[in-house]
Amino acid sequence: INRKGRIKTMRTARKIGQVSLLFWLFVFLVGCQTMDPNFSSFLDSDSNFNMPEQIILPRDHAEIRGKSRAETNVYNAIELGKQKRYTEADKLLREVRGLQYKEGEAYRSITNALAVIALKRGDLGAFRRLAGELDILLGKPLRVPGKHLSIISLERAISGGPLPLNAPERFRQFRNNYFSNLSKTRKL
C-alpha cells in the first residue's frame, strides 16, 4: 500500500507539473503577443535589460546613417577625428565599446581605433595600455590579423616584445634603430 501511495503521489505531481508548464507556456506566448512593455520589452531593440548592442559597420563611414545610438556615436567620432578633436572622439568610442561584448570583433576594432586616437593625441601611455589590451584580446598571436597588425607591431616594438611573424620590415627597422636595447635586455 505504501508503494501504491508513492506512485499515485508521483503521478499527481507529474500531472501538476505538466499543467503548470502548459500554463506558463501559455502566459509566455500571450505576453509576447501583447504590446504591453512589461511582457514584451525584451523583444524591443531599446530594452531595459542593458544587453550589449552588437553592430556591423560598413567600410565607408559615410554609409552610417544613425540607425542606432552606437552607429551615430561611431559616425560622430569619425567626424570629430577628422577635425582633430580626439578627446571627444575618444569619449564617444569608449561609450560604444562599453556596449560591446569583450570577446567580440567590434570590441577589438574599437580598441584598435582608441589606440590610434591615443597615438594621435600623443598619449603614449594610453596607446600602450590599449594596444597591450588588444594584443591580449587577440591572444598574443604569432601572426596578427591585418587590421590590427600595425598597432600590435608598434606596441611590441616599443615594449621590446617579439614582433609578429607577419610584421612589415619597417617595424623591424624601427625597433632595431630606436629600441634595440629593450629587445636584448627583455626577459621572456
SULJO-V666753 format. One record per residue. PSI is psi as a letter, one per 20 degrees, with the letter a starting at -180 (* if undefined). OMEGA is omega in whole degrees, -180 to 180 (none if undefined). NEAR is the number of other ideal C-beta (glycine too) atoms within 12 Angstrom. Layout:
# SULJO-V666753
psi,omega,near
PSI,OMEGA,NEAR
PSI,OMEGA,NEAR
This chain:
# SULJO-V666753
psi,omega,near
h,180,7
g,180,8
g,179,9
h,178,10
h,178,11
g,180,12
g,179,13
h,178,14
g,179,14
g,178,14
g,179,14
g,179,14
h,179,14
g,179,14
g,178,14
g,178,14
g,180,14
g,180,14
g,-180,14
h,176,14
g,178,14
g,179,14
g,-178,14
h,175,14
g,177,14
g,180,14
g,180,15
g,-179,17
g,177,14
g,180,15
h,179,19
h,-177,18
i,-177,13
r,176,15
j,179,13
p,-178,13
i,178,14
h,180,13
g,-169,17
k,-178,18
h,-180,19
i,178,17
i,179,18
q,176,16
h,179,16
l,-177,14
r,-179,15
j,-179,12
i,177,12
k,176,11
q,180,16
q,179,21
o,-180,28
p,-179,21
q,174,29
p,-175,18
q,175,29
r,180,15
h,-180,10
o,-175,10
i,180,21
i,179,13
i,179,15
p,-176,25
j,176,14
l,179,17
h,178,18
r,180,21
h,-180,20
g,179,30
h,178,26
g,179,22
g,179,33
g,178,38
g,180,29
h,179,26
h,178,34
g,178,30
g,178,20
h,177,24
h,177,28
h,180,17
j,-180,14
k,175,14
m,-170,19
h,-179,28
g,179,22
h,178,22
g,178,31
g,-179,32
g,180,21
g,-179,31
h,177,37
h,177,25
g,179,22
g,180,36
h,178,35
i,179,22
i,-173,26
q,173,31
p,-176,18
h,-180,18
i,-174,15
q,179,20
h,179,22
g,179,28
g,180,30
g,-179,32
g,179,29
h,175,40
g,176,40
g,180,35
h,178,38
h,177,39
g,177,39
g,179,31
g,179,35
g,178,33
g,179,27
h,177,23
i,-178,23
j,-179,13
n,-176,20
h,178,18
g,178,16
h,178,25
g,-178,32
h,178,25
g,-178,21
g,179,36
h,176,40
g,177,25
g,178,27
g,179,40
g,178,34
g,178,20
h,179,31
i,180,29
k,-179,15
l,-175,23
q,174,23
h,175,17
o,-176,18
p,176,33
q,-174,23
h,-177,15
i,179,18
j,-171,36
g,-176,28
g,-180,28
g,-179,38
g,-180,44
g,179,35
g,-180,37
g,180,42
h,178,37
g,-180,33
g,-176,29
i,179,26
j,180,22
r,179,29
p,179,25
q,176,34
q,-180,29
h,-179,16
j,179,19
p,177,29
q,-178,20
h,-179,12
h,177,16
h,176,30
g,178,23
g,179,16
g,180,21
g,-179,30
h,-179,18
g,-171,13
h,-174,16
k,-176,24
h,179,16
h,-178,12
g,-175,18
h,179,24
h,-176,12
i,-178,11
p,178,17
p,-179,8
*,none,11
